[in-house]
């Protein structure tokens, strides 16, 4: 017998005295997720503006939220040429364009819901923190795993002493092989110098959730990793520059763009597709012929690690090991927490507690239902984060968030230290304060 792990449905959300208003900078996948919360809960959030350089995205977002034409902008900078016309700004632009819009929003008097990573450099992260403190504005970083029912249950069990004193942690993020190929070989995160290192771009969630579960500052890290497989020397004989160019091994290649995008219709949000099916197929085929999404995974300029291993020591004495692996099937994050009196072991869909004192074993299962069950993003945490951000803004109380900005930045500082360790073979100490 197992106990379900779900978030409360939307009827349990307390209704704020007024909805807050927000402008979205970036109407891609993440901007749409947060915008959809406003559609489902208009008593909490109302979208009043959008900025996106892609006409199809901008127009679609404007239509969904009934935005006036003078509230739609091509560039995010245009938003700040107007006097403040909302409570908050949602920054869901590409990684390298997070810090600058956030700083502009703070200077203009907006609170900010900020997609991770905060910034691709340590200096820029600290600049955002200083600006938030100077302006006394609320900045919520989208570390949404803290709101997933699975991780909330893990933390609650630790706080209840279910496994005694926490001693050690093993945690793995299996990226999934075609997700790796899509986002970190062909996609916009394929180069660390253009986006941010994969340990930050993908794994700041994991470094943050480990910090949240251990509940102690990170003291030191040691990291290893490399780009081992997606390299020119591994291109099979008979392969071509593009998967649709007559590649001799396309039918058996696990990274075939033809199979991923045309046949399985996987991760198509990057193509801004029209609604009618024949036009969709034509658009995808054109993209495979003209964009990096159609290129052979062994023939790109990617430099992101496809495997990464980190040892962490916390100020409390707890030690943890973390792995990020590209070469896995679709799988949830796996976490094992080892304590003096028990063990917790799970994979985001199933959580098992072993009690050494009684010999009992208890199991929870998660259907990953989000508030309003409209999305299952990040194990059910996406919309719950937005709900807490709304409350924080309405009541001017950042304590309604699970993390302060200073705490959120710690995962970024750890990621930068991991990169230094990986590249130089060092053990890196983490400075605090």
C-alpha positions as CSV (number, residue, x, y, z in Angstrom):
1,X,0.0,0.0,0.0
2,X,1.3,3.4,-0.9
3,X,0.3,6.9,0.0
4,X,-0.2,9.5,-2.8
5,X,2.0,12.6,-3.0
6,X,0.1,15.5,-4.5
7,X,-0.1,19.2,-4.2
8,X,-3.4,20.7,-3.0
9,X,-5.8,21.5,-5.8
10,X,-6.5,25.1,-6.8
11,X,-9.4,25.5,-4.4
12,X,-7.0,25.4,-1.5
13,X,-5.1,28.5,-2.6
14,X,-5.9,31.5,-0.5
15,X,-7.2,34.3,-2.6
16,X,-5.2,37.5,-2.2
17,X,-6.9,40.8,-1.6
18,X,-6.1,41.7,-5.2
19,X,-4.4,40.2,-8.2
20,X,-0.9,41.4,-9.0
21,X,-0.1,42.5,-12.5
22,X,3.0,41.4,-14.4
23,X,4.9,41.9,-17.6
24,X,6.6,38.9,-19.2
25,X,10.0,39.4,-20.8
26,X,10.4,36.3,-23.0
27,X,7.3,34.5,-24.3
28,X,8.9,31.2,-24.9
29,X,8.3,27.9,-23.1
30,X,8.9,29.2,-19.5
31,X,7.1,32.5,-20.1
32,X,4.1,30.6,-21.3
33,X,4.1,28.3,-18.2
34,X,3.9,31.3,-15.9
35,X,1.5,33.1,-18.1
36,X,-0.8,30.1,-18.0
37,X,-1.1,30.5,-14.2
38,X,-2.7,33.9,-14.8
39,X,-5.2,32.3,-17.2
40,X,-6.1,29.7,-14.6
41,X,-6.1,32.1,-11.6
42,X,-7.1,35.6,-12.7
43,X,-7.8,36.5,-9.0
44,X,-4.1,36.0,-8.3
45,X,-2.2,37.2,-11.4
46,X,-3.0,39.3,-14.5
47,X,-0.6,39.7,-17.4
48,X,-0.5,43.3,-18.7
49,X,2.5,43.3,-21.0
50,X,4.9,41.1,-23.1
51,X,8.3,41.6,-24.7
52,X,9.7,39.1,-27.2
53,X,11.6,39.5,-30.5
54,X,9.8,36.6,-32.2
55,X,6.5,37.9,-33.7
56,X,4.7,34.6,-33.4
57,X,5.4,34.2,-29.7
58,X,4.7,37.8,-28.9
59,X,1.4,37.8,-30.9
60,X,0.3,34.5,-29.4
61,X,0.9,35.6,-25.9
62,X,-0.9,38.9,-26.5
63,X,-3.9,37.1,-27.9
64,X,-4.1,34.7,-25.0
65,X,-4.0,37.5,-22.4
66,X,-5.9,40.1,-24.4
67,X,-3.0,42.6,-24.3
68,X,-3.3,46.0,-25.9
69,X,-0.9,46.7,-28.8
70,X,1.0,49.4,-26.8
71,X,1.8,46.8,-24.1
72,X,3.6,44.5,-26.6
73,X,7.3,45.1,-27.2
74,X,9.9,43.7,-29.6
75,X,12.8,44.2,-27.2
76,X,12.8,43.9,-23.4
77,X,14.5,47.3,-23.1
78,X,11.4,49.0,-24.6
79,X,9.4,48.0,-21.5
80,X,11.5,50.4,-19.3
81,X,11.1,53.4,-21.6
82,X,7.6,53.7,-20.1
83,X,6.7,54.6,-16.5
84,X,6.1,51.6,-14.4
85,X,2.7,50.0,-15.4
86,X,2.7,46.7,-13.4
87,X,3.6,45.3,-10.0
88,X,6.1,42.7,-11.3
89,X,8.3,41.6,-14.2
90,X,8.8,38.0,-15.1
91,X,12.2,37.4,-16.6
92,X,12.1,34.4,-18.9
93,X,14.6,35.5,-21.5
94,X,17.6,33.4,-22.6
95,X,20.2,32.7,-19.9
96,X,22.6,35.4,-20.8
97,X,19.8,38.0,-20.7
98,X,18.6,37.4,-17.1
99,X,20.7,39.7,-15.1
100,X,20.4,42.9,-17.2
101,X,16.6,42.9,-17.5
102,X,16.4,42.0,-13.8
103,X,18.6,45.0,-12.8
104,X,16.5,47.3,-15.1
105,X,13.3,46.0,-13.5
106,X,14.6,46.6,-10.0
107,X,15.7,50.1,-10.9
108,X,12.3,50.9,-12.3
109,X,10.5,49.7,-9.1
110,X,9.3,46.3,-10.1
111,X,9.4,43.1,-8.1
112,X,10.9,40.2,-10.2
113,X,10.2,36.5,-10.8
114,X,13.5,35.5,-12.3
115,X,14.2,32.3,-14.2
116,X,17.4,30.5,-13.3
117,X,20.2,30.9,-13.7
118,X,20.3,34.4,-12.1
119,X,23.3,35.2,-14.3
120,X,26.1,33.4,-16.1
121,X,28.9,34.9,-14.0
122,X,29.5,35.2,-10.3
123,X,30.0,39.0,-10.5
124,X,26.6,39.5,-12.2
125,X,24.8,37.3,-9.6
126,X,26.2,39.4,-6.8
127,X,25.2,42.6,-8.6
128,X,21.6,41.4,-8.8
129,X,21.7,40.6,-5.0
130,X,23.1,44.1,-4.2
131,X,20.5,45.8,-6.4
132,X,17.6,43.8,-4.8
133,X,18.9,44.8,-1.3
134,X,19.4,48.4,-2.3
135,X,15.9,48.8,-3.8
136,X,14.1,46.6,-1.2
137,X,12.3,44.7,-4.0
138,X,11.3,41.1,-4.0
139,X,13.2,38.8,-6.3
140,X,12.1,35.1,-6.5
141,X,14.4,32.8,-8.4
142,X,12.6,30.0,-10.1
143,X,14.0,27.1,-8.1
144,X,10.7,25.3,-8.7
145,X,11.8,21.8,-7.4
146,X,11.3,23.2,-3.8
147,X,7.6,23.3,-4.6
148,X,7.3,19.7,-6.1
149,X,5.3,17.5,-3.7
150,X,8.1,14.8,-3.9
151,X,10.8,17.1,-2.6
152,X,8.5,18.8,-0.1
153,X,7.8,15.3,1.4
154,X,11.5,14.5,1.5
155,X,12.2,17.7,3.4
156,X,9.3,17.2,5.8
157,X,10.4,13.7,6.6
158,X,13.9,14.9,7.4
159,X,12.6,17.7,9.6
160,X,10.4,15.1,11.4
161,X,13.5,13.0,12.2
162,X,12.2,10.1,10.2
163,X,15.7,8.8,9.5
164,X,17.4,10.3,12.5
165,X,20.4,12.5,11.9
166,X,21.2,13.0,8.2
167,X,24.7,11.7,7.4
168,X,25.0,11.4,3.6
169,X,23.2,12.0,0.3
170,X,23.4,10.5,-3.2
171,X,21.6,12.5,-5.9
172,X,21.5,12.0,-9.7
173,X,20.0,14.0,-12.5
174,X,19.5,11.9,-15.6
175,X,19.1,14.4,-18.3
176,X,17.9,11.8,-20.9
177,X,19.9,11.3,-24.1
178,X,17.6,13.1,-26.6
179,X,17.0,16.0,-24.2
180,X,20.8,16.4,-24.0
181,X,21.0,16.3,-27.8
182,X,18.2,18.8,-28.2
183,X,19.1,21.4,-25.6
184,X,22.9,21.1,-24.9
185,X,24.3,19.8,-28.2
186,X,22.0,21.4,-30.9
187,X,20.1,23.9,-28.8
188,X,20.6,27.3,-27.3
189,X,22.6,26.0,-24.3
190,X,25.2,24.1,-26.3
191,X,28.0,26.5,-25.5
192,X,29.0,27.6,-22.0
193,X,30.3,31.0,-23.2
194,X,27.0,31.8,-24.9
195,X,24.6,30.5,-22.3
196,X,26.2,29.2,-19.1
197,X,28.0,26.0,-18.0
198,X,25.7,23.0,-17.9
199,X,26.3,22.6,-14.1
200,X,24.6,26.0,-13.8
201,X,22.2,26.0,-16.7
202,X,20.8,22.5,-15.9
203,X,21.9,21.6,-12.4
204,X,21.4,24.8,-10.4
205,X,18.0,23.1,-9.5
206,X,19.9,20.1,-8.1
207,X,22.5,22.1,-6.2
208,X,19.7,24.2,-4.7
209,X,17.5,21.2,-3.7
210,X,20.5,19.5,-2.1
211,X,21.2,22.7,-0.1
212,X,17.5,22.9,0.9
213,X,17.4,19.2,2.0
214,X,20.7,19.3,3.9
215,X,19.7,22.7,5.4
216,X,23.3,23.8,5.9
217,X,25.7,26.0,3.8
218,X,27.9,24.3,1.3
219,X,31.5,24.3,2.6
220,X,33.6,22.8,-0.3
221,X,33.2,21.0,-3.6
222,X,35.3,18.8,-5.9
223,X,34.1,18.2,-9.5
224,X,34.9,16.1,-12.5
225,X,33.3,16.0,-16.0
226,X,33.9,16.3,-19.7
227,X,32.3,16.4,-23.2
228,X,33.1,12.8,-24.0
229,X,30.8,11.6,-26.7
230,X,29.3,14.4,-28.8
231,X,32.6,15.1,-30.6
232,X,33.6,14.9,-34.3
233,X,35.8,11.8,-33.9
234,X,32.7,9.8,-32.9
235,X,30.7,10.7,-36.1
236,X,29.8,7.3,-37.6
237,X,31.0,6.4,-41.1
238,X,28.4,7.4,-43.6
239,X,27.0,10.2,-41.5
240,X,26.4,13.6,-43.0
241,X,26.3,17.2,-41.9
242,X,22.5,17.1,-41.5
243,X,20.4,14.1,-40.5
244,X,18.1,14.7,-43.5
245,X,20.9,14.9,-46.1
246,X,21.0,11.2,-46.9
247,X,22.8,10.1,-43.7
248,X,23.6,6.3,-44.0
249,X,23.1,5.7,-40.3
250,X,20.1,8.0,-39.6
251,X,17.6,5.2,-39.2
252,X,19.7,3.6,-36.4
253,X,21.1,6.7,-34.7
254,X,19.5,7.5,-31.3
255,X,20.1,11.2,-31.9
256,X,18.4,11.4,-35.4
257,X,16.7,14.8,-35.7
258,X,14.3,13.3,-38.3
259,X,13.1,10.8,-35.8
260,X,13.0,13.3,-32.9
261,X,11.2,16.2,-34.5
262,X,9.4,14.9,-37.6
263,X,8.4,11.5,-36.5
264,X,8.1,11.6,-32.7
265,X,7.2,15.3,-32.7
266,X,9.3,15.8,-29.6
267,X,10.3,19.2,-28.2
268,X,8.7,21.2,-31.0
269,X,8.3,24.4,-29.0
270,X,11.5,25.7,-30.4
271,X,10.0,26.0,-33.9
272,X,7.1,28.4,-33.3
273,X,4.8,26.1,-35.4
274,X,1.6,27.2,-37.1
275,X,-1.6,25.5,-36.1
276,X,-2.5,23.5,-39.2
277,X,-0.9,20.1,-39.7
278,X,0.5,20.3,-43.2
279,X,2.1,23.7,-42.5
280,X,3.6,22.3,-39.3
281,X,5.3,19.4,-41.1
282,X,6.7,21.8,-43.7
283,X,8.0,24.2,-41.0
284,X,9.7,21.3,-39.1
285,X,11.3,20.0,-42.4
286,X,12.5,23.5,-43.2
287,X,14.0,23.9,-39.7
288,X,15.9,20.6,-40.1
289,X,17.3,21.9,-43.4
290,X,18.3,25.3,-42.1
291,X,18.9,25.4,-38.4
292,X,21.2,23.7,-35.9
293,X,18.3,21.4,-34.8
294,X,18.8,19.5,-38.1
295,X,22.5,19.1,-37.7
296,X,24.5,15.9,-36.8
297,X,25.2,15.9,-33.1
298,X,28.8,15.0,-33.8
299,X,29.5,18.0,-36.1
300,X,28.5,21.0,-34.0
301,X,30.4,23.5,-31.9
302,X,29.1,22.4,-28.6
303,X,31.3,22.3,-25.5
304,X,29.0,21.3,-22.6
305,X,29.9,18.3,-20.5
306,X,27.8,15.2,-21.1
307,X,28.6,13.8,-17.7
308,X,29.4,15.6,-14.5
309,X,30.3,14.3,-11.0
310,X,30.5,16.5,-7.8
311,X,31.4,15.7,-4.2
312,X,30.1,18.2,-1.7
313,X,30.7,18.8,1.9
314,X,28.4,20.9,4.0
315,X,29.1,23.0,7.1
316,X,27.1,20.5,9.2
317,X,29.4,17.7,8.2
318,X,27.0,16.0,5.8
319,X,28.6,14.8,2.6
320,X,26.8,14.4,-0.7
321,X,27.6,13.0,-4.2
322,X,25.8,14.4,-7.2
323,X,25.9,13.1,-10.8
324,X,24.5,14.6,-14.0
325,X,24.3,12.1,-16.8
326,X,23.2,12.6,-20.4
327,X,23.1,8.9,-21.4
328,X,19.9,7.8,-19.7
329,X,16.3,7.1,-20.8
330,X,13.6,9.6,-19.7
331,X,13.8,9.4,-15.9
332,X,13.2,11.4,-12.8
333,X,15.8,12.7,-10.5
334,X,16.9,10.1,-8.0
335,X,17.7,10.9,-4.4
336,X,19.0,8.7,-1.6
337,X,19.2,10.2,1.9
338,X,21.0,8.2,4.5
339,X,20.5,8.8,8.2
340,X,21.5,7.4,11.5
341,X,18.1,5.7,12.0
342,X,16.8,5.1,8.4
343,X,17.0,5.7,4.7
344,X,14.9,7.6,2.2
345,X,15.1,6.6,-1.5
346,X,13.1,7.9,-4.4
347,X,12.9,9.0,-8.0
348,X,10.2,11.7,-8.0
349,X,7.5,9.2,-8.7
350,X,8.1,6.8,-5.8
351,X,9.5,7.5,-2.4
352,X,10.4,4.7,0.1
353,X,11.3,5.2,3.8
354,X,13.2,2.4,5.6
355,X,13.0,2.7,9.4
356,X,16.0,1.0,11.1
357,X,14.3,1.2,14.5
358,X,11.2,-0.7,13.6
359,X,12.0,-2.4,10.4
360,X,9.0,-0.8,8.8
361,X,9.0,0.3,5.1
362,X,6.6,3.0,4.0
363,X,6.0,4.0,0.4
364,X,4.6,7.2,-1.2
365,X,3.8,7.6,-4.9
366,X,3.5,10.9,-6.8
367,X,1.2,11.7,-9.7
368,X,3.0,15.1,-10.0
369,X,-0.3,17.0,-10.1
370,X,0.2,20.7,-10.2
371,X,-2.2,23.2,-8.7
372,X,-5.2,23.3,-11.0
373,X,-3.7,20.1,-12.6
374,X,-3.0,22.0,-15.8
375,X,0.7,21.3,-15.9
376,X,3.1,18.8,-14.4
377,X,6.2,21.0,-14.9
378,X,9.1,20.2,-12.6
379,X,7.2,17.5,-10.7
380,X,4.3,19.8,-10.0
381,X,6.2,22.9,-8.7
382,X,5.9,25.5,-11.4
383,X,2.6,27.0,-10.6
384,X,3.0,26.7,-6.8
385,X,6.1,28.9,-7.1
386,X,4.0,31.5,-8.9
387,X,1.3,31.4,-6.2
388,X,3.9,32.0,-3.5
389,X,5.4,34.9,-5.5
390,X,2.0,36.5,-5.8
391,X,1.5,36.3,-2.1
392,X,5.0,37.7,-1.4
393,X,4.3,40.7,-3.6
394,X,0.8,41.3,-2.4
395,X,1.8,41.2,1.3
396,X,5.3,42.6,0.8
397,X,6.7,39.6,2.6
398,X,9.6,37.7,1.0
399,X,9.4,35.1,3.8
400,X,6.4,33.6,1.9
401,X,9.0,32.2,-0.6
402,X,10.9,29.1,0.2
403,X,14.2,30.8,-0.4
404,X,15.7,34.3,-0.1
405,X,17.6,35.6,-3.1
406,X,20.8,35.3,-1.0
407,X,20.1,31.6,-0.5
408,X,19.2,31.1,-4.1
409,X,22.5,32.5,-5.2
410,X,24.4,29.9,-3.2
411,X,23.6,27.2,-5.7
412,X,25.2,29.5,-8.4
413,X,28.3,30.1,-6.4
414,X,28.7,26.4,-5.9
415,X,28.2,25.8,-9.7
416,X,31.0,28.3,-10.5
417,X,33.2,26.6,-7.9
418,X,32.5,23.3,-9.5
419,X,33.7,24.6,-12.9
420,X,36.9,25.9,-11.3
421,X,37.4,22.5,-9.6
422,X,36.7,20.6,-12.8
423,X,39.0,22.6,-15.0
424,X,41.9,22.9,-12.5
425,X,41.7,19.7,-10.5
426,X,41.2,21.6,-7.2
427,X,39.0,21.3,-4.1
428,X,37.1,24.6,-3.9
429,X,36.0,26.3,-0.7
430,X,32.7,28.1,-0.8
431,X,32.9,31.6,0.7
432,X,29.7,32.8,2.5
433,X,28.7,36.4,3.5
